[in-house]
Amino acid sequence: MTGTSDHDDLLLSDAERMHALNALGEHYAAGRLDSAEFYERSGEISSARTFSALLPSFRGLPGGVPLEQVDGHIRMIHDSSAPAVRHDSSPAAASQSPEDELASLRERGSMVETLDWIIIGVTLVTFLVLQIALDWSYAWIVWPSLIVTLSVPRLILKYSDDDEKVYEELKKSEAAERKKRLEEASKRIRELEGRRGPETPRS
């Protein structure tokens, strides 16, 4: 992030404020801010006149302000850093807090989900090669083998049927919560955008 000083603190355009609001909305949707914090910070961004005035609104958020000052210009930053993934919890840990257990379940569920698609893809390619390229009449035999191959990652990762059910419920719940937060963020941003009106000419 490019540093700022009093003499080069640039004025913001409406498009730049909107970019900052959208980035804050993403943080809210991800659960980093509660409703009160989002409303307070979005109001600060809406009324911000200069680049430095945005800094407090992004305190404590990964990536900081999604804008930077370069050679007398403000540039929007579109690539946000992915949140760090914790690897300090183990599926085989003797004692886990509920938070660690959920983190472990999410990690194992995501890995099993990815491996499932890879295994199914490889099986399909194998079937097509045997059936079409080699004209082998017993190519269908690769499909029953899926029962075994799909179970291997689950055994290695100690991922039970109950774990899979909980993981699917978690995904649905988190997707619904994220949708709700995005809708609230979008509504707030439209409200602030309408309140500002057209941008006043710079002197």
Residue frames as qw, qx, qy, qz and C-alpha x, y, z in Angstrom:
[[0.000, 0.890, 0.457, 0.000, 0.00, 0.00, 0.00],
 [0.413, 0.476, -0.028, 0.776, 1.44, 3.37, -1.02],
 [0.330, -0.435, -0.488, 0.681, 1.99, 5.73, 1.90],
 [0.074, 0.836, 0.392, 0.377, 0.16, 9.04, 2.15],
 [0.362, -0.214, -0.268, 0.867, 1.10, 12.50, 3.37],
 [0.130, 0.692, 0.412, -0.579, -0.77, 15.78, 3.81],
 [0.125, 0.576, -0.307, -0.747, 0.48, 17.26, 0.56],
 [0.234, 0.173, -0.793, -0.535, -0.51, 14.32, -1.65],
 [0.278, 0.283, 0.846, -0.355, -3.80, 13.24, -0.03],
 [0.085, -0.065, -0.592, -0.799, -6.04, 13.09, -3.09],
 [0.548, 0.122, 0.246, -0.790, -9.76, 13.79, -3.37],
 [0.355, 0.105, 0.928, 0.033, -12.02, 10.82, -4.04],
 [0.366, -0.004, -0.483, -0.796, -14.44, 10.39, -6.93],
 [0.765, -0.087, 0.213, -0.602, -17.87, 8.81, -6.49],
 [0.869, 0.252, -0.406, -0.126, -16.64, 5.73, -8.38],
 [0.388, 0.373, -0.713, 0.449, -13.74, 5.34, -5.95],
 [0.404, -0.236, 0.527, -0.710, -16.03, 5.70, -2.93],
 [0.874, 0.072, -0.046, -0.479, -18.38, 3.12, -4.46],
 [0.706, 0.332, -0.615, 0.114, -15.46, 0.73, -4.99],
 [0.058, 0.314, -0.717, 0.619, -14.55, 1.12, -1.30],
 [0.640, -0.100, 0.300, -0.700, -18.19, 0.54, -0.27],
 [0.887, 0.182, -0.317, -0.282, -18.39, -2.63, -2.34],
 [0.506, 0.331, -0.719, 0.342, -15.18, -3.93, -0.76],
 [0.238, -0.237, 0.611, -0.717, -16.56, -3.19, 2.72],
 [0.803, 0.020, 0.011, -0.595, -19.76, -5.02, 1.73],
 [0.777, 0.243, -0.581, -0.009, -17.68, -8.10, 0.90],
 [0.188, 0.274, -0.742, 0.582, -16.08, -7.99, 4.36],
 [0.530, -0.109, 0.366, -0.757, -19.53, -7.71, 5.91],
 [0.865, 0.138, -0.256, -0.409, -20.82, -10.63, 3.83],
 [0.627, 0.279, -0.693, 0.223, -17.82, -12.68, 4.97],
 [0.706, -0.592, -0.387, -0.001, -18.81, -12.04, 8.61],
 [0.556, 0.108, -0.308, 0.764, -15.85, -9.84, 9.57],
 [0.095, -0.151, 0.188, -0.966, -18.16, -6.99, 10.59],
 [0.089, 0.483, 0.825, -0.279, -21.45, -7.01, 12.44],
 [0.179, 0.757, 0.543, 0.316, -24.39, -4.90, 11.26],
 [0.244, -0.933, -0.126, 0.231, -23.60, -1.94, 13.51],
 [0.480, -0.485, 0.393, 0.616, -19.94, -1.85, 12.39],
 [0.415, 0.305, 0.638, 0.573, -20.92, -2.12, 8.73],
 [0.060, 0.879, 0.443, 0.165, -23.47, 0.68, 8.95],
 [0.345, -0.861, 0.050, 0.371, -21.03, 2.93, 10.82],
 [0.479, -0.349, 0.507, 0.626, -18.12, 2.31, 8.47],
 [0.372, 0.479, 0.640, 0.472, -20.18, 2.49, 5.29],
 [0.028, -0.953, -0.299, 0.032, -21.46, 5.88, 6.44],
 [0.414, -0.713, 0.263, 0.501, -17.87, 7.03, 7.00],
 [0.479, 0.003, 0.631, 0.611, -16.89, 5.91, 3.50],
 [0.248, 0.731, 0.584, 0.251, -19.90, 7.59, 1.92],
 [0.093, -0.987, -0.117, 0.059, -18.96, 10.94, 3.43],
 [0.663, -0.397, 0.260, 0.579, -15.19, 10.58, 2.93],
 [0.362, 0.906, -0.035, -0.216, -13.66, 13.30, 0.78],
 [0.199, 0.768, -0.607, -0.054, -10.03, 12.19, 0.65],
 [0.739, 0.206, -0.641, 0.023, -8.03, 8.99, 0.41],
 [0.210, 0.233, -0.742, 0.593, -6.73, 9.21, 3.99],
 [0.530, -0.168, 0.269, -0.786, -10.29, 9.60, 5.30],
 [0.858, 0.040, -0.378, -0.345, -10.93, 5.99, 4.20],
 [0.370, 0.374, -0.791, 0.314, -8.17, 4.50, 6.35],
 [0.314, -0.184, 0.679, -0.638, -10.15, 4.26, 9.63],
 [0.791, 0.126, 0.038, -0.597, -13.05, 2.54, 7.86],
 [0.863, 0.272, -0.420, -0.067, -10.82, -0.41, 6.91],
 [0.133, -0.605, 0.693, -0.369, -8.96, -0.77, 10.21],
 [0.549, -0.205, 0.758, -0.286, -8.50, -4.41, 11.17],
 [0.843, 0.408, 0.225, -0.268, -9.67, -5.73, 7.78],
 [0.692, -0.153, 0.532, 0.464, -7.37, -7.86, 5.61],
 [0.497, 0.490, 0.455, 0.553, -6.04, -6.04, 2.57],
 [0.184, -0.413, -0.156, 0.878, -6.72, -2.59, 4.02],
 [0.376, 0.650, 0.098, -0.653, -8.14, 0.16, 1.80],
 [0.724, 0.292, 0.578, 0.236, -8.89, -1.23, -1.70],
 [0.390, 0.906, 0.049, 0.156, -7.36, 1.89, -3.27],
 [0.692, -0.358, 0.059, 0.624, -3.83, 3.24, -3.54],
 [0.158, 0.951, -0.058, -0.258, -2.19, 6.51, -4.46],
 [0.762, -0.018, 0.384, 0.522, 0.34, 6.20, -7.29],
 [0.365, 0.067, 0.315, 0.874, 2.11, 9.17, -8.90],
 [0.174, 0.151, 0.080, -0.970, -0.64, 11.63, -8.04],
 [0.584, -0.072, -0.489, -0.644, -3.49, 9.29, -9.02],
 [0.599, -0.179, 0.626, -0.465, -5.83, 6.98, -7.14],
 [0.440, 0.208, -0.795, -0.363, -5.92, 3.42, -8.42],
 [0.833, -0.227, 0.116, -0.491, -8.55, 0.83, -7.51],
 [0.041, -0.363, 0.929, -0.051, -7.26, -2.49, -6.19],
 [0.784, 0.018, -0.239, -0.572, -9.40, -5.38, -7.44],
 [0.744, 0.082, -0.656, 0.095, -7.36, -8.36, -6.25],
 [0.529, -0.666, 0.287, -0.440, -8.04, -8.93, -2.56],
 [0.139, 0.392, -0.889, 0.192, -5.90, -11.29, -0.52],
 [0.724, -0.261, -0.580, -0.266, -7.55, -14.57, 0.38],
 [0.578, -0.679, 0.262, -0.369, -8.06, -15.09, 4.09],
 [0.104, 0.490, -0.853, 0.148, -5.42, -17.18, 5.76],
 [0.859, -0.160, -0.387, -0.296, -6.32, -20.82, 6.25],
 [0.452, -0.617, 0.568, -0.303, -5.55, -22.31, 9.62],
 [0.780, 0.215, -0.584, -0.068, -3.70, -25.59, 9.63],
 [0.031, -0.447, 0.719, -0.532, -3.12, -25.90, 13.37],
 [0.722, -0.109, 0.434, -0.527, -6.00, -28.32, 13.93],
 [0.144, 0.252, -0.927, -0.237, -5.84, -32.02, 13.20],
 [0.725, -0.169, -0.380, -0.549, -8.71, -34.44, 12.57],
 [0.764, -0.115, -0.615, 0.158, -7.03, -36.84, 14.95],
 [0.018, 0.457, -0.453, 0.765, -6.61, -34.33, 17.76],
 [0.290, -0.245, -0.877, 0.295, -7.62, -35.79, 21.10],
 [0.069, -0.687, -0.544, 0.478, -9.37, -32.63, 22.26],
 [0.205, 0.294, 0.374, 0.855, -10.81, -29.90, 20.05],
 [0.189, 0.354, 0.356, -0.844, -12.84, -26.82, 20.74],
 [0.538, 0.600, 0.568, -0.170, -16.13, -26.53, 18.79],
 [0.287, 0.867, -0.174, -0.368, -14.50, -23.85, 16.61],
 [0.104, -0.534, 0.791, 0.279, -11.53, -26.10, 15.79],
 [0.484, 0.162, 0.860, -0.025, -13.81, -29.05, 15.13],
 [0.512, 0.751, 0.323, -0.262, -15.89, -27.03, 12.67],
 [0.160, 0.810, -0.446, -0.345, -12.74, -25.74, 10.95],
 [0.285, -0.290, 0.898, 0.168, -11.47, -29.31, 10.63],
 [0.538, 0.418, 0.719, -0.136, -14.82, -30.50, 9.27],
 [0.424, 0.839, 0.028, -0.341, -14.91, -27.72, 6.68],
 [0.021, 0.688, -0.659, -0.303, -11.36, -28.48, 5.56],
 [0.349, -0.082, 0.929, 0.089, -11.93, -32.23, 5.29],
 [0.531, 0.578, 0.564, -0.257, -15.33, -31.76, 3.62],
 [0.349, 0.835, -0.189, -0.381, -13.89, -29.41, 1.02],
 [0.083, -0.522, 0.811, 0.251, -11.00, -31.81, 0.33],
 [0.451, 0.163, 0.877, -0.043, -13.32, -34.82, -0.03],
 [0.499, 0.727, 0.312, -0.355, -15.60, -32.82, -2.33],
 [0.230, 0.778, -0.456, -0.366, -12.66, -31.89, -4.58],
 [0.198, -0.322, 0.915, 0.142, -11.31, -35.45, -4.64],
 [0.572, 0.377, 0.688, -0.240, -14.76, -36.80, -5.52],
 [0.521, 0.784, 0.019, -0.336, -14.89, -34.67, -8.65],
 [0.078, 0.665, -0.701, -0.245, -11.34, -35.67, -9.62],
 [0.381, -0.090, 0.920, -0.032, -12.10, -39.37, -9.15],
 [0.593, 0.555, 0.515, -0.273, -15.35, -39.15, -11.13],
 [0.381, 0.818, -0.248, -0.351, -13.57, -37.26, -13.91],
 [0.061, -0.508, 0.841, 0.174, -10.75, -39.80, -14.12],
 [0.495, 0.145, 0.846, -0.139, -13.27, -42.67, -14.12],
 [0.576, 0.696, 0.253, -0.347, -15.26, -41.07, -16.95],
 [0.270, 0.757, -0.515, -0.299, -12.12, -40.56, -19.06],
 [0.251, -0.299, 0.920, 0.040, -11.04, -44.14, -18.41],
 [0.589, 0.371, 0.674, -0.248, -14.46, -45.43, -19.44],
 [0.527, 0.776, -0.010, -0.347, -14.44, -43.43, -22.67],
 [0.089, 0.651, -0.718, -0.228, -10.93, -44.60, -23.58],
 [0.340, -0.096, 0.935, -0.043, -11.79, -48.25, -22.93],
 [0.550, 0.501, 0.596, -0.302, -15.21, -48.06, -24.59],
 [0.511, 0.822, 0.042, -0.247, -14.45, -45.91, -27.63],
 [0.149, 0.783, -0.581, -0.165, -10.71, -46.00, -28.25],
 [0.113, -0.347, 0.931, -0.003, -10.08, -49.62, -27.31],
 [0.686, -0.011, -0.415, -0.597, -13.60, -50.94, -28.01],
 [0.151, 0.094, -0.928, 0.327, -13.52, -53.07, -24.86],
 [0.482, -0.423, -0.575, -0.508, -16.96, -54.50, -24.15],
 [0.617, -0.503, -0.550, 0.252, -16.37, -54.68, -20.39],
 [0.240, 0.388, -0.152, 0.877, -15.56, -50.96, -20.01],
 [0.496, -0.644, -0.234, -0.533, -18.64, -50.57, -17.78],
 [0.788, -0.312, -0.453, 0.276, -16.74, -52.30, -14.99],
 [0.349, 0.232, -0.275, 0.865, -14.99, -49.04, -14.09],
 [0.354, -0.547, -0.117, -0.750, -18.26, -47.59, -12.73],
 [0.808, -0.499, -0.302, -0.082, -18.77, -50.10, -9.88],
 [0.693, 0.027, -0.323, 0.644, -15.17, -49.40, -8.88],
 [0.042, -0.622, 0.039, -0.781, -16.30, -45.89, -7.89],
 [0.729, -0.613, -0.209, -0.221, -17.76, -47.36, -4.70],
 [0.840, -0.258, -0.130, 0.459, -14.24, -48.30, -3.62],
 [0.493, 0.294, 0.002, 0.819, -12.32, -45.31, -4.99],
 [0.197, -0.699, -0.114, -0.678, -14.71, -42.74, -3.54],
 [0.759, -0.621, -0.185, -0.069, -14.47, -44.35, -0.12],
 [0.769, 0.069, -0.231, 0.592, -10.65, -44.15, 0.04],
 [0.141, 0.488, -0.161, 0.847, -10.42, -40.36, 0.74],
 [0.599, -0.595, -0.095, -0.527, -13.15, -40.71, 3.37],
 [0.911, -0.294, -0.229, 0.175, -11.22, -43.46, 5.16],
 [0.609, 0.217, -0.204, 0.735, -7.93, -41.55, 5.04],
 [0.019, -0.432, 0.104, -0.896, -9.49, -38.29, 6.27],
 [0.106, -0.274, -0.840, 0.455, -11.78, -40.04, 8.78],
 [0.315, 0.066, -0.102, -0.941, -14.80, -38.44, 7.13],
 [0.208, 0.230, 0.933, -0.185, -17.95, -40.29, 8.14],
 [0.014, -0.543, -0.695, -0.471, -21.49, -40.16, 6.71],
 [0.285, -0.813, -0.438, 0.257, -22.52, -38.04, 9.71],
 [0.346, -0.474, 0.148, 0.796, -19.65, -35.64, 8.98],
 [0.166, 0.183, 0.615, 0.748, -20.85, -35.35, 5.38],
 [0.138, -0.731, -0.645, -0.175, -24.41, -34.53, 6.47],
 [0.343, -0.773, -0.212, 0.489, -23.17, -31.85, 8.89],
 [0.347, -0.246, 0.365, 0.828, -20.86, -30.42, 6.21],
 [0.074, 0.435, 0.663, 0.605, -23.73, -30.13, 3.70],
 [0.249, -0.824, -0.505, 0.055, -25.90, -28.43, 6.34],
 [0.407, -0.599, 0.015, 0.690, -23.05, -26.03, 7.12],
 [0.272, 0.044, 0.506, 0.817, -22.67, -25.14, 3.43],
 [0.067, -0.650, -0.641, -0.402, -26.38, -24.42, 3.07],
 [0.369, -0.810, -0.356, 0.285, -26.47, -22.37, 6.27],
 [0.407, -0.463, 0.168, 0.769, -23.37, -20.35, 5.35],
 [0.201, 0.258, 0.588, 0.740, -24.63, -19.76, 1.80],
 [0.164, -0.774, -0.577, -0.202, -27.95, -18.48, 3.15],
 [0.418, -0.757, -0.171, 0.471, -26.20, -16.22, 5.67],
 [0.387, -0.210, 0.348, 0.828, -23.83, -14.86, 3.02],
 [0.088, 0.508, 0.628, 0.583, -26.76, -14.17, 0.66],
 [0.277, -0.845, -0.453, 0.064, -28.56, -12.29, 3.44],
 [0.439, -0.626, 0.036, 0.643, -25.48, -10.20, 4.24],
 [0.323, 0.053, 0.501, 0.801, -24.85, -9.41, 0.56],
 [0.035, -0.693, -0.605, -0.390, -28.46, -8.27, 0.17],
 [0.365, -0.844, -0.275, 0.282, -28.15, -6.06, 3.25],
 [0.458, -0.399, 0.242, 0.757, -24.84, -4.65, 2.02],
 [0.231, 0.319, 0.590, 0.705, -26.28, -3.96, -1.45],
 [0.159, -0.821, -0.527, -0.153, -29.31, -2.23, 0.06],
 [0.434, -0.753, -0.095, 0.485, -27.11, -0.06, 2.29],
 [0.417, -0.173, 0.392, 0.801, -24.81, 0.89, -0.60],
 [0.105, 0.548, 0.605, 0.568, -27.79, 1.85, -2.82],
 [0.292, -0.860, -0.407, 0.102, -29.18, 3.91, 0.07],
 [0.443, -0.625, 0.098, 0.635, -25.89, 5.78, 0.52],
 [0.358, 0.101, 0.540, 0.755, -25.43, 6.23, -3.24],
 [0.005, -0.716, -0.583, -0.383, -28.90, 7.75, -3.56],
 [0.373, -0.834, -0.269, 0.303, -28.28, 10.04, -0.59],
 [0.475, -0.368, 0.229, 0.766, -25.10, 11.48, -2.12],
 [0.455, 0.827, 0.196, -0.267, -26.66, 12.45, -5.45],
 [0.726, 0.616, -0.030, 0.304, -24.50, 13.56, -8.40],
 [0.701, -0.235, -0.090, 0.667, -20.84, 14.30, -7.77],
 [0.005, 0.968, 0.080, -0.237, -20.05, 17.98, -7.23],
 [0.651, 0.666, -0.145, 0.333, -17.41, 19.48, -9.57],
 [0.726, -0.374, -0.124, 0.564, -13.94, 19.72, -8.11],
 [0.028, 0.983, -0.034, -0.178, -12.38, 23.12, -7.72]]
